[in-house]
Amino acid sequence: MGKRIIQQARGKGSHTYKVKKKAFRYRLKYPRALEGEGIVLKLLNSPAHSSPLAKIKHSKGFFYVPAFDKMVEGQKISFENSKIEKGNILKLKDIPIKTKIYNIESRPNDGGMFIKTAGNSATINRIAEGKIFIRFPSKKEKHFHPNCRAIIGVIAGAGRMDKPLLKAGKQYHIKKAKSKLWPRTSALKMNAIDHPFGSGRGKNPKSKIAKRNAPPGRKVGLIRPRRTGKKK
């Protein structure tokens, strides 16, 4: 008798695949209104995030953001001052070209969407036609509204991958904290009853195109691709 394939099991949400709610208790977003100055109350460790987090107090409460490199508790953070210093949260129009930034808003006042992982930063590349173009770590360029906000600096935790894991148990606990699928079994190595790609002589993948409204047990492989085959 076959088992439910892993997409079905994860979708059902058993104890095996549920993530700890406590890991995601910190929401990394700016408040809609920020005025004057803030102060770094505490630096925190979060199992759900790759970088250390900073709890920042402002005039109407507090919020959490990824900490920048060399941040210290008790440090003052400016929200309006045009002075370009690490940690200041400013609008893109007030930040000069070639400045490294992170936690960039996709739209003004949405709280920050881009560049949140440890050791990462983007660079303001150019200004044209009333838009600000930012170069991402992937070398791609994206344009933003001038009133979008960002933090000046580079996110802390850049050396987190330098030390080797040494044993599989360490990787298991890292993935478990974030509810990531690990270890992953190749679909081709499964039995036919356990996966649509299972069995078959040799390792010849069945090139199947699943329908967009297919159920989780059938929605595998190519999901409604625009085209298939090699480009000529």
KAVENGI-V567780 format. One line per field, one symbol per residue. phi: phi as a letter, one per 30 degrees, with the letter a starting at -180 (. if undefined). psi: psi as a letter, one per 40 degrees, with the letter a starting at -180 (. if undefined). burial: + if it has 24 or more other ideal C-beta (glycine too) atoms within 12 Angstrom, else -. A space follows every 10 residues. Layout:
phi: ???
psi: ???
burial: ???
//
This chain:
phi: .dcddddddd ddidddcdcd dddcdcccbd ddcbbibbbd dacbcbddbd cdcccccbdc kbacbddcdi dbdjddbccb dddcbejdcb dedccddidd bahdddbeid jjbcibceic acbdcabahi cccccdedid cbcbddddca cdkcddidcd cddddibddd dedddddchd dadccddddd dddcaecdii diccdddccd ddcddedcdb idchddabid dc
psi: hiihiddddd ddfiddeiih dddfehhgii idhhibiiih dihihheeid iiihhhhade aiihihiihe iiieihhied hehgihehhi ideehiiehh iifhidihfe ehdigeihei iihhdihhfe ihhhhideei hiiiideiii hhahiifded edhiddiddd dddddddefi hhihhhddei ideeideiai hafhihgihi ideiideegi bhhgidiiii h.
burial: ----+++--- ---------- -----+-+++ +--+---+-+ +-++-+++++ ++++++++-- -++++++++- +---+++++- -----+++++ ++-++---++ +++++----- ++-+++++++ +++++----- -++++++--- -+-+++-+++ ++++++++-- ---------- ---------- ------+--- ---++++--- ---------- ---------+ ---------- --
//
